[in-house]
Amino acid sequence: MRPTYREDGSWVLPGGVVEHGEHPHVTCRREITEELGLDLPLPSVLAVHSFSAHHPDLQPGTHCPGEVRFVFDGGTLTPDQVEAIRLPTEELSEYAFLETRDAVQRLRPVDGQIMLAAYRARLGNTATAHLADGRHILDVPALDRHDVHVRFRPLWDSPLHPGPVPERLPVQQAWAWCFIPDGRIVVVADPGPRGALPMLPGGTMETTDPTPEDTLHREAAEEAQLALTDPVRLGWVLDKTGEVYGGVGPNARLRLAARVTAIGPAAVDPATGHPFARLLAAPAQAAALLGWGPPGARQAQLAAETARRRWGLPTARAAAIDEIPAQGMRLS
């Protein structure tokens, strides 16, 4: 939200200052009602933050630890709730739903650090993040360690067409849900100047690749040092323009599932010149990381069902997102 009272024009998350005798949870619900016109249950605490006496955002004369901030999980708003939002115009001039990479540009630096830690705690299913002066005071979770962000692309992967790819459509890309024995999948994150962006192992077909499956094996080995077996096609996505491939026109992006038989030591990706972060997540968590919205959730469920039927793998439930050790993993 954009407050009318901040001279620097910075934005804030919904919430406010605790009144005397008030619990932070009660404060947050009250402030959300006053600011947005919504009543949200706030089921959990995502982050707790304290300032040191030297931090520039601390009010003069405040004793250390001074201001302590609690960030609660407000859940996922329904379309009706979004439509019902009403701002007190004397206090707030506008609101927006933003990707994290855009949100940190509008928030004050420490507010951006707190927001990212809370967001990643929810996405990564980790414990409450404990922060001091914007930094973790305990072990840094994998999503924070690699500065992972999510691009919101709800229609980018929609719809998934079952069955063979029509002969008139060239296959330009092959990505896969790559399963380890406990039912989790591998997600790779490509570091960049604005943070690391997650994706499934796979990539663009090259002229030397006889089949999309060969593309998958090559890219999975280069990006994540994965050895795969028994890739199975889940379906394909229509790319109407092929703009990312130089405007080649309509083409198919193939989606597969495969079983991981070995994970080698981390290595530099030859296409980018740097190593990718290698993460393990439940399929549903991976869909959220990819930012594919409901179509991605449906594809994750299809991939998990395929892994259960074809390889007898369990359906992994949401847990803390882990990083694959640098030395790789032995898989039974």
LOPAMAR-884402 format. One record per residue (C-alpha): residue in one letter; x, y, z; residue number from 1. Coordinates in Angstrom, 2 decimals. Layout:
! LOPAMAR-884402
+------+---------+---------+---------+-----+
! code !    east !   north !      up ! pos !
+------+---------+---------+---------+-----+
!    a !       X !       Y !       Z ! NUM !
...
+------+---------+---------+---------+-----+
This chain:
! LOPAMAR-884402
+------+---------+---------+---------+-----+
! code !    east !   north !      up ! pos !
+------+---------+---------+---------+-----+
!    m !    0.00 !    0.00 !    0.00 !   1 !
!    r !    1.13 !    3.57 !   -0.63 !   2 !
!    p !    0.78 !    5.80 !    2.47 !   3 !
!    t !    0.00 !    9.47 !    2.02 !   4 !
!    y !    2.24 !   10.41 !    4.95 !   5 !
!    r !    5.63 !    9.12 !    3.70 !   6 !
!    e !    7.63 !   11.88 !    2.09 !   7 !
!    d !    9.95 !    9.43 !    0.31 !   8 !
!    g !    6.98 !    7.82 !   -1.48 !   9 !
!    s !    7.82 !    4.33 !   -0.20 !  10 !
!    w !    5.13 !    1.68 !    0.16 !  11 !
!    v !    4.26 !   -0.59 !    3.12 !  12 !
!    l !    2.61 !   -3.91 !    3.84 !  13 !
!    p !   -0.83 !   -3.80 !    5.52 !  14 !
!    g !   -0.56 !   -3.42 !    9.30 !  15 !
!    g !    0.28 !   -0.86 !   11.93 !  16 !
!    v !    1.38 !    0.04 !   15.42 !  17 !
!    v !    0.34 !   -1.96 !   18.49 !  18 !
!    e !   -1.81 !    0.01 !   20.92 !  19 !
!    h !   -1.31 !   -0.21 !   24.68 !  20 !
!    g !   -2.38 !   -3.62 !   26.00 !  21 !
!    e !   -2.99 !   -5.04 !   22.52 !  22 !
!    h !   -1.57 !   -8.30 !   21.22 !  23 !
!    p !    0.25 !   -8.03 !   17.87 !  24 !
!    h !   -2.16 !  -10.52 !   16.30 !  25 !
!    v !   -5.14 !   -8.38 !   17.35 !  26 !
!    t !   -3.36 !   -5.29 !   16.09 !  27 !
!    c !   -2.78 !   -6.80 !   12.68 !  28 !
!    r !   -6.40 !   -7.90 !   12.25 !  29 !
!    r !   -7.64 !   -4.48 !   13.38 !  30 !
!    e !   -5.28 !   -2.61 !   11.07 !  31 !
!    i !   -6.19 !   -4.78 !    8.06 !  32 !
!    t !   -9.86 !   -4.08 !    8.70 !  33 !
!    e !   -9.19 !   -0.35 !    9.03 !  34 !
!    e !   -6.91 !   -0.17 !    5.99 !  35 !
!    l !   -8.43 !   -2.67 !    3.57 !  36 !
!    g !  -11.93 !   -3.32 !    4.88 !  37 !
!    l !  -11.18 !   -7.05 !    5.25 !  38 !
!    d !  -11.33 !   -9.42 !    8.22 !  39 !
!    l !   -8.61 !  -12.05 !    7.87 !  40 !
!    p !   -7.86 !  -14.91 !   10.33 !  41 !
!    l !   -4.01 !  -14.66 !   10.16 !  42 !
!    p !   -3.29 !  -18.29 !   11.09 !  43 !
!    s !    0.49 !  -18.11 !   11.56 !  44 !
!    v !    3.52 !  -15.89 !   12.10 !  45 !
!    l !    5.87 !  -15.85 !    9.13 !  46 !
!    a !    8.57 !  -13.51 !   10.44 !  47 !
!    v !    9.66 !  -11.65 !   13.56 !  48 !
!    h !   12.03 !   -8.71 !   13.20 !  49 !
!    s !   13.88 !   -6.48 !   15.65 !  50 !
!    f !   16.05 !   -3.40 !   15.19 !  51 !
!    s !   19.38 !   -2.73 !   16.82 !  52 !
!    a !   20.08 !    0.64 !   18.41 !  53 !
!    h !   22.14 !    1.69 !   15.39 !  54 !
!    h !   19.64 !    1.06 !   12.59 !  55 !
!    p !   18.64 !    4.21 !   10.67 !  56 !
!    d !   14.95 !    3.24 !   10.58 !  57 !
!    l !   14.70 !    3.17 !   14.38 !  58 !
!    q !   12.98 !    6.16 !   15.92 !  59 !
!    p !   15.37 !    8.42 !   17.92 !  60 !
!    g !   15.38 !    7.68 !   21.63 !  61 !
!    t !   13.94 !    4.18 !   21.28 !  62 !
!    h !   15.57 !    1.61 !   23.57 !  63 !
!    c !   17.04 !   -1.53 !   22.02 !  64 !
!    p !   15.60 !   -3.85 !   20.81 !  65 !
!    g !   13.17 !   -1.05 !   20.13 !  66 !
!    e !   10.57 !   -1.81 !   17.50 !  67 !
!    v !    9.70 !   -5.47 !   17.06 !  68 !
!    r !    7.69 !   -6.38 !   13.96 !  69 !
!    f !    5.50 !   -9.44 !   13.50 !  70 !
!    v !    4.54 !  -10.49 !    9.97 !  71 !
!    f !    1.46 !  -12.72 !    9.86 !  72 !
!    d !    0.21 !  -14.95 !    7.06 !  73 !
!    g !   -2.82 !  -13.24 !    5.55 !  74 !
!    g !   -3.64 !  -16.19 !    3.29 !  75 !
!    t !   -4.64 !  -16.03 !   -0.35 !  76 !
!    l !   -7.37 !  -13.51 !   -1.09 !  77 !
!    t !  -10.36 !  -14.62 !   -3.14 !  78 !
!    p !  -11.55 !  -12.51 !   -6.10 !  79 !
!    d !  -14.50 !  -11.36 !   -3.96 !  80 !
!    q !  -12.16 !  -10.21 !   -1.19 !  81 !
!    v !  -10.02 !   -8.30 !   -3.67 !  82 !
!    e !  -13.14 !   -6.62 !   -5.04 !  83 !
!    a !  -14.17 !   -5.67 !   -1.49 !  84 !
!    i !  -10.94 !   -3.78 !   -0.66 !  85 !
!    r !  -11.62 !   -0.19 !    0.37 !  86 !
!    l !   -8.85 !    2.23 !    1.39 !  87 !
!    p !   -9.04 !    5.12 !    3.86 !  88 !
!    t !   -8.06 !    7.76 !    1.31 !  89 !
!    e !   -6.74 !   10.19 !    3.92 !  90 !
!    e !   -4.12 !    7.58 !    4.93 !  91 !
!    l !   -3.56 !    5.38 !    1.85 !  92 !
!    s !   -3.60 !    6.56 !   -1.76 !  93 !
!    e !   -3.40 !    3.20 !   -3.58 !  94 !
!    y !   -2.66 !   -0.50 !   -3.33 !  95 !
!    a !   -1.25 !   -3.09 !   -5.72 !  96 !
!    f !   -0.44 !   -6.78 !   -6.01 !  97 !
!    l !    3.21 !   -7.07 !   -6.95 !  98 !
!    e !    5.79 !   -9.72 !   -7.68 !  99 !
!    t !    8.50 !   -9.72 !   -5.02 ! 100 !
!    r !   11.12 !   -8.29 !   -7.39 ! 101 !
!    d !    8.87 !   -5.28 !   -8.03 ! 102 !
!    a !    7.73 !   -4.96 !   -4.42 ! 103 !
!    v !   11.26 !   -4.56 !   -3.07 ! 104 !
!    q !   11.71 !   -1.58 !   -5.40 ! 105 !
!    r !    8.82 !    0.24 !   -3.70 ! 106 !
!    l !    9.48 !   -0.71 !   -0.09 ! 107 !
!    r !   12.17 !    0.76 !    2.10 ! 108 !
!    p !   15.22 !   -1.56 !    2.07 ! 109 !
!    v !   14.63 !   -3.10 !    5.49 ! 110 !
!    d !   10.91 !   -3.49 !    4.78 ! 111 !
!    g !   11.80 !   -5.30 !    1.58 ! 112 !
!    q !   14.12 !   -7.65 !    3.45 ! 113 !
!    i !   11.41 !   -8.46 !    6.00 ! 114 !
!    m !    8.80 !   -8.98 !    3.28 ! 115 !
!    l !   11.05 !  -11.37 !    1.34 ! 116 !
!    a !   11.85 !  -13.43 !    4.45 ! 117 !
!    a !    8.15 !  -13.74 !    5.32 ! 118 !
!    y !    7.14 !  -14.55 !    1.74 ! 119 !
!    r !    9.82 !  -17.22 !    1.41 ! 120 !
!    a !    8.94 !  -18.74 !    4.79 ! 121 !
!    r !    5.40 !  -19.24 !    3.51 ! 122 !
!    l !    6.47 !  -20.48 !    0.09 ! 123 !
!    g !    9.25 !  -22.70 !    1.41 ! 124 !
!    n !    7.21 !  -24.06 !    4.35 ! 125 !
!    t !   10.03 !  -23.20 !    6.77 ! 126 !
!    a !    9.81 !  -22.13 !   10.38 ! 127 !
!    t !    9.14 !  -18.53 !   11.38 ! 128 !
!    a !   11.97 !  -16.34 !   10.10 ! 129 !
!    h !   13.82 !  -14.53 !   12.90 ! 130 !
!    l !   15.50 !  -11.35 !   11.69 ! 131 !
!    a !   17.56 !   -8.52 !   13.14 ! 132 !
!    d !   18.17 !   -5.39 !   11.06 ! 133 !
!    g !   16.75 !   -7.17 !    8.02 ! 134 !
!    r !   18.99 !  -10.24 !    8.24 ! 135 !
!    h !   18.40 !  -13.79 !    9.46 ! 136 !
!    i !   19.88 !  -14.46 !   12.89 ! 137 !
!    l !   19.60 !  -18.27 !   12.56 ! 138 !
!    d !   20.29 !  -20.57 !    9.60 ! 139 !
!    v !   19.40 !  -18.92 !    6.31 ! 140 !
!    p !   16.77 !  -20.99 !    4.40 ! 141 !
!    a !   17.59 !  -22.10 !    0.87 ! 142 !
!    l !   15.19 !  -19.68 !   -0.86 ! 143 !
!    d !   16.76 !  -16.74 !    0.99 ! 144 !
!    r !   20.30 !  -18.00 !    0.53 ! 145 !
!    h !   19.86 !  -17.99 !   -3.25 ! 146 !
!    d !   17.59 !  -14.89 !   -3.39 ! 147 !
!    v !   14.82 !  -16.85 !   -5.11 ! 148 !
!    h !   11.88 !  -14.87 !   -6.54 ! 149 !
!    v !    8.68 !  -15.94 !   -8.26 ! 150 !
!    r !    7.43 !  -14.66 !  -11.60 ! 151 !
!    f !    3.63 !  -14.68 !  -11.75 ! 152 !
!    r !    2.74 !  -16.40 !  -15.04 ! 153 !
!    p !   -0.71 !  -17.97 !  -14.59 ! 154 !
!    l !   -1.44 !  -18.28 !  -18.32 ! 155 !
!    w !    2.10 !  -18.91 !  -19.54 ! 156 !
!    d !    1.70 !  -22.66 !  -19.11 ! 157 !
!    s !   -1.95 !  -22.97 !  -20.07 ! 158 !
!    p !   -3.47 !  -25.18 !  -21.27 ! 159 !
!    l !   -1.57 !  -28.48 !  -21.23 ! 160 !
!    h !   -2.65 !  -30.54 !  -24.26 ! 161 !
!    p !   -2.57 !  -34.32 !  -23.77 ! 162 !
!    g !   -1.62 !  -36.68 !  -26.54 ! 163 !
!    p !    0.94 !  -36.43 !  -29.33 ! 164 !
!    v !    2.23 !  -33.13 !  -30.63 ! 165 !
!    p !    0.67 !  -32.36 !  -34.05 ! 166 !
!    e !    3.11 !  -32.95 !  -36.89 ! 167 !
!    r !    2.77 !  -29.34 !  -38.05 ! 168 !
!    l !    4.19 !  -28.06 !  -34.74 ! 169 !
!    p !    7.93 !  -28.27 !  -34.10 ! 170 !
!    v !    8.95 !  -29.02 !  -30.51 ! 171 !
!    q !   11.18 !  -26.19 !  -29.32 ! 172 !
!    q !   11.46 !  -27.02 !  -25.63 ! 173 !
!    a !   11.39 !  -29.98 !  -23.23 ! 174 !
!    w !   11.04 !  -29.48 !  -19.46 ! 175 !
!    a !   10.39 !  -32.21 !  -16.89 ! 176 !
!    w !    9.15 !  -32.88 !  -13.40 ! 177 !
!    c !   12.16 !  -34.89 !  -12.21 ! 178 !
!    f !   11.33 !  -37.11 !   -9.23 ! 179 !
!    i !   13.59 !  -38.50 !   -6.52 ! 180 !
!    p !   12.49 !  -41.63 !   -4.56 ! 181 !
!    d !   10.64 !  -39.74 !   -1.79 ! 182 !
!    g !    8.31 !  -38.06 !   -4.31 ! 183 !
!    r !    9.91 !  -34.62 !   -4.34 ! 184 !
!    i !   11.11 !  -33.01 !   -7.54 ! 185 !
!    v !   14.18 !  -31.03 !   -8.54 ! 186 !
!    v !   13.81 !  -27.30 !   -9.23 ! 187 !
!    v !   16.72 !  -25.27 !  -10.55 ! 188 !
!    a !   17.12 !  -21.53 !  -10.02 ! 189 !
!    d !   19.07 !  -19.36 !  -12.41 ! 190 !
!    p !   20.83 !  -16.50 !  -10.56 ! 191 !
!    g !   20.57 !  -13.02 !  -12.02 ! 192 !
!    p !   21.01 !   -9.35 !  -11.11 ! 193 !
!    r !   17.43 !   -9.16 !   -9.78 ! 194 !
!    g !   17.44 !  -12.51 !   -8.02 ! 195 !
!    a !   17.26 !  -16.18 !   -8.95 ! 196 !
!    l !   14.29 !  -17.40 !  -11.00 ! 197 !
!    p !   13.18 !  -21.04 !  -10.58 ! 198 !
!    m !   12.40 !  -23.42 !  -13.42 ! 199 !
!    l !   12.13 !  -27.13 !  -14.13 ! 200 !
!    p !   15.16 !  -28.97 !  -15.52 ! 201 !
!    g !   15.20 !  -28.97 !  -19.31 ! 202 !
!    g !   15.56 !  -26.45 !  -22.07 ! 203 !
!    t !   15.61 !  -25.65 !  -25.76 ! 204 !
!    m !   16.07 !  -28.35 !  -28.36 ! 205 !
!    e !   19.26 !  -28.12 !  -30.36 ! 206 !
!    t !   19.81 !  -29.42 !  -33.87 ! 207 !
!    t !   22.08 !  -32.13 !  -32.45 ! 208 !
!    d !   19.27 !  -33.52 !  -30.24 ! 209 !
!    p !   17.52 !  -36.40 !  -32.07 ! 210 !
!    t !   14.44 !  -36.21 !  -29.78 ! 211 !
!    p !   13.00 !  -33.95 !  -27.04 ! 212 !
!    e !   13.93 !  -36.69 !  -24.58 ! 213 !
!    d !   17.57 !  -36.30 !  -25.63 ! 214 !
!    t !   17.23 !  -32.56 !  -24.99 ! 215 !
!    l !   15.93 !  -33.30 !  -21.51 ! 216 !
!    h !   18.76 !  -35.69 !  -20.65 ! 217 !
!    r !   21.38 !  -33.20 !  -21.90 ! 218 !
!    e !   19.91 !  -30.13 !  -20.19 ! 219 !
!    a !   19.22 !  -31.93 !  -16.88 ! 220 !
!    a !   22.84 !  -33.09 !  -16.78 ! 221 !
!    e !   24.22 !  -29.65 !  -17.65 ! 222 !
!    e !   21.97 !  -27.57 !  -15.35 ! 223 !
!    a !   21.52 !  -29.84 !  -12.35 ! 224 !
!    q !   23.88 !  -32.80 !  -12.89 ! 225 !
!    l !   20.93 !  -35.20 !  -12.97 ! 226 !
!    a !   20.89 !  -38.68 !  -14.46 ! 227 !
!    l !   17.34 !  -39.49 !  -15.57 ! 228 !
!    t !   15.51 !  -42.61 !  -16.64 ! 229 !
!    d !   12.16 !  -43.46 !  -18.25 ! 230 !
!    p !   10.97 !  -39.98 !  -19.28 ! 231 !
!    v !    7.24 !  -39.95 !  -20.04 ! 232 !
!    r !    5.39 !  -37.22 !  -21.90 ! 233 !
!    l !    2.63 !  -35.50 !  -19.94 ! 234 !
!    g !    1.50 !  -33.16 !  -22.72 ! 235 !
!    w !    2.48 !  -30.04 !  -24.58 ! 236 !
!    v !    1.88 !  -26.30 !  -24.39 ! 237 !
!    l !    1.24 !  -24.17 !  -27.46 ! 238 !
!    d !    3.57 !  -21.22 !  -28.02 ! 239 !
!    k !    1.71 !  -19.17 !  -30.63 ! 240 !
!    t !    4.55 !  -16.88 !  -31.69 ! 241 !
!    g !    7.88 !  -18.50 !  -30.83 ! 242 !
!    e !    9.11 !  -15.00 !  -29.99 ! 243 !
!    v !   11.62 !  -16.27 !  -27.44 ! 244 !
!    y !   13.11 !  -18.46 !  -30.17 ! 245 !
!    g !   13.52 !  -15.64 !  -32.65 ! 246 !
!    g !    9.94 !  -15.48 !  -33.89 ! 247 !
!    v !    9.85 !  -18.99 !  -35.36 ! 248 !
!    g !    6.05 !  -19.06 !  -35.22 ! 249 !
!    p !    3.73 !  -21.61 !  -33.60 ! 250 !
!    n !    5.57 !  -24.39 !  -31.76 ! 251 !
!    a !    5.13 !  -26.85 !  -28.92 ! 252 !
!    r !    6.75 !  -26.82 !  -25.50 ! 253 !
!    l !    6.83 !  -30.37 !  -24.19 ! 254 !
!    r !    6.23 !  -31.27 !  -20.55 ! 255 !
!    l !    7.49 !  -34.61 !  -19.20 ! 256 !
!    a !    7.99 !  -36.54 !  -15.99 ! 257 !
!    a !   11.16 !  -38.53 !  -15.32 ! 258 !
!    r !   12.79 !  -40.46 !  -12.50 ! 259 !
!    v !   16.15 !  -39.29 !  -11.14 ! 260 !
!    t !   18.67 !  -42.11 !  -10.70 ! 261 !
!    a !   21.68 !  -40.04 !   -9.59 ! 262 !
!    i !   22.62 !  -36.46 !   -8.70 ! 263 !
!    g !   26.23 !  -35.50 !   -9.24 ! 264 !
!    p !   28.34 !  -32.74 !   -7.68 ! 265 !
!    a !   27.34 !  -29.16 !   -8.50 ! 266 !
!    a !   28.99 !  -27.81 !  -11.65 ! 267 !
!    v !   28.99 !  -24.78 !  -13.90 ! 268 !
!    d !   26.24 !  -24.74 !  -16.52 ! 269 !
!    p !   28.01 !  -24.46 !  -19.90 ! 270 !
!    a !   25.29 !  -22.25 !  -21.38 ! 271 !
!    t !   25.38 !  -19.58 !  -18.64 ! 272 !
!    g !   28.87 !  -19.93 !  -17.17 ! 273 !
!    h !   27.67 !  -20.27 !  -13.58 ! 274 !
!    p !   26.15 !  -22.99 !  -11.38 ! 275 !
!    f !   22.39 !  -23.13 !  -10.80 ! 276 !
!    a !   20.85 !  -23.50 !   -7.38 ! 277 !
!    r !   19.39 !  -27.01 !   -7.04 ! 278 !
!    l !   16.33 !  -27.31 !   -4.82 ! 279 !
!    l !   14.03 !  -30.13 !   -3.72 ! 280 !
!    a !   10.31 !  -29.44 !   -3.28 ! 281 !
!    a !    6.97 !  -31.21 !   -3.30 ! 282 !
!    p !    5.33 !  -30.91 !   -6.74 ! 283 !
!    a !    2.66 !  -28.51 !   -5.44 ! 284 !
!    q !    5.35 !  -26.30 !   -3.91 ! 285 !
!    a !    7.28 !  -26.37 !   -7.17 ! 286 !
!    a !    4.19 !  -25.18 !   -9.06 ! 287 !
!    a !    3.96 !  -22.20 !   -6.69 ! 288 !
!    l !    7.67 !  -21.47 !   -7.16 ! 289 !
!    l !    7.22 !  -21.52 !  -10.93 ! 290 !
!    g !    4.37 !  -19.01 !  -10.71 ! 291 !
!    w !    2.14 !  -20.95 !  -13.12 ! 292 !
!    g !   -1.04 !  -20.45 !  -11.10 ! 293 !
!    p !   -3.90 !  -23.01 !  -11.26 ! 294 !
!    p !   -2.65 !  -24.55 !  -14.56 ! 295 !
!    g !    0.68 !  -25.27 !  -12.88 ! 296 !
!    a !   -1.03 !  -26.81 !   -9.87 ! 297 !
!    r !   -2.98 !  -29.13 !  -12.17 ! 298 !
!    q !    0.18 !  -30.08 !  -14.02 ! 299 !
!    a !    1.97 !  -30.80 !  -10.73 ! 300 !
!    q !   -0.88 !  -33.10 !   -9.70 ! 301 !
!    l !   -0.73 !  -34.91 !  -13.05 ! 302 !
!    a !    3.03 !  -35.35 !  -12.69 ! 303 !
!    a !    2.68 !  -36.71 !   -9.14 ! 304 !
!    e !   -0.05 !  -39.14 !  -10.22 ! 305 !
!    t !    2.12 !  -40.31 !  -13.11 ! 306 !
!    a !    5.07 !  -40.90 !  -10.75 ! 307 !
!    r !    2.87 !  -42.88 !   -8.37 ! 308 !
!    r !    1.38 !  -45.09 !  -11.09 ! 309 !
!    r !    4.52 !  -45.59 !  -13.17 ! 310 !
!    w !    7.25 !  -45.84 !  -10.53 ! 311 !
!    g !    5.35 !  -46.42 !   -7.29 ! 312 !
!    l !    6.62 !  -43.17 !   -5.77 ! 313 !
!    p !    4.81 !  -41.56 !   -2.84 ! 314 !
!    t !    3.03 !  -38.22 !   -3.19 ! 315 !
!    a !    5.25 !  -35.76 !   -1.37 ! 316 !
!    r !    3.55 !  -33.29 !    0.91 ! 317 !
!    a !    4.68 !  -29.73 !    1.53 ! 318 !
!    a !    7.77 !  -29.58 !    3.73 ! 319 !
!    a !   10.76 !  -27.30 !    4.03 ! 320 !
!    i !   12.32 !  -26.72 !    0.61 ! 321 !
!    d !   15.83 !  -28.16 !    0.73 ! 322 !
!    e !   18.96 !  -27.54 !   -1.28 ! 323 !
!    i !   20.73 !  -30.49 !   -2.88 ! 324 !
!    p !   24.18 !  -30.79 !   -1.28 ! 325 !
!    a !   27.05 !  -29.49 !   -3.41 ! 326 !
!    q !   28.58 !  -32.98 !   -3.45 ! 327 !
!    g !   25.36 !  -34.45 !   -4.89 ! 328 !
!    m !   23.12 !  -37.19 !   -3.49 ! 329 !
!    r !   23.00 !  -40.94 !   -3.44 ! 330 !
!    l !   19.56 !  -42.23 !   -4.40 ! 331 !
!    s !   18.27 !  -45.66 !   -3.50 ! 332 !
+------+---------+---------+---------+-----+
